[in-house]
Amino acid sequence: MKVIGAGFGRTGTRSLQAALDLLGYGPCYHMATVIDQPRRVRQWLEIGEGRPADWDEVFAGFHSAVDWPAASYWQELADRYPDAKIVLTVRDPGAWYDSVSATIFRSALAEGRPAPLRRRITRWLVARRAPDFALYPRMARATIMDRVFDGRVGDRAHVLEVFDRHVERVRATLPEERLLVFDVREGWGPLCAFLGVPVPPAPFPQANERTAWWGKRARRRARLIVLGR
């Protein structure tokens, strides 16, 4: 592992993944990797529920990792790969909470409410056709909602406090030469300077806007139902 992303989901991690791939630090592991390869859901669930992690096995074939669930274990990964550089993606905390509540946290925030019939049917079909992926909500709770936010993702003040505390902890833990605190709106300059590579001619990637996130999610579920993987 050459680069580890310590930033929470919805802080530009999809753009950072694309940037690292372009810079030669790919393939880059992302939550999308877990969703596209459902066997990894069970792998992370076991880690989240306390099984010792074999990080070399988890990230076999990858040279970088960003986004959750990897970011939930940034400390363990930084220790396991001492030569890896750490990129902490950040954004305005209030805007981040609005974004994460409308996407990643949405299912958790809806727990306890009756789901629409169409959604219940979709869940049933996914459970029948892709049983590993059916474990995704449990995995997300174990590795993100409970581990990082104590299960209180609906408490805005608490979640924002966790966000700020996380940034402070990462900054306090790692030496300056190993850490880049990065807003993806800054573009190639800070990232390339930190990694010691030339700026590529292509524009810095801009990926995974909120509306696109929901479209991708629906397509993945449809594929799981049709293909069963």
Steps between C-alpha positions, in 0.01 A plus 500: 500500500641834391216739589233470769199731510395599851211724390138409565270403216350798310814712542607453138623144537364390162687784331813412696468137395488604134793738551717233662421259218610765247821568693604135500396415857221271391313290508353698788265327743171680577161407645395462137745208485313331784164558332622380160649183657248393766725228644689790657191598700530185708874558536445847648212381714729250667756775562232734634372234737843434645681246287873581465563665165750368247555833328729353235219267399234772510699732273675241284552649154437859614757775551278755672172518692255783568148542638322281752536232620879535465494852647344362818825309552745768388705467819542124464587538132749779565673275754489195273644692202748746651632614162155593370403866482169611650254733328230647723223638278295777661212733410267741676354289785142627464492436126656161559232401751223605261659288228567191709151512653343499156713209377706267717307558823157502341417132558626514859293812566191322366536196728184432693278661238286281271674462165299547179385176339730545200802534728402193701470297181839625380661401830341155482626446145851615591503266802398208276736575214800651684504382864843652568381844392190460718742530794595852389282690755642289784854555372445875470371516856796302634774686313355851471177587681588334832880499485541863396178670612381284792181427307388865531502604136174690542653728763644779285693667784656169603595404144658839435694472825627158388597648164701782659655270758605258226680774307677616815603147594645419159694826496630443853600138434695522177815700419458782248718329239270199497163680496314716248181671616327542167190667362446352153398845374871589526568276201821332396753741651507402870445129429774471238745704709431276800550180300797639307353439155442734203161659444319311221350683201148376578264705721470387860217242521162612626298192584197378691268797528199428720253435216750273324550307827136391506505401133807283553342340806186405308703353213709290739191358667347417163818322395506300824143389445560401138846349530502393862846643562 
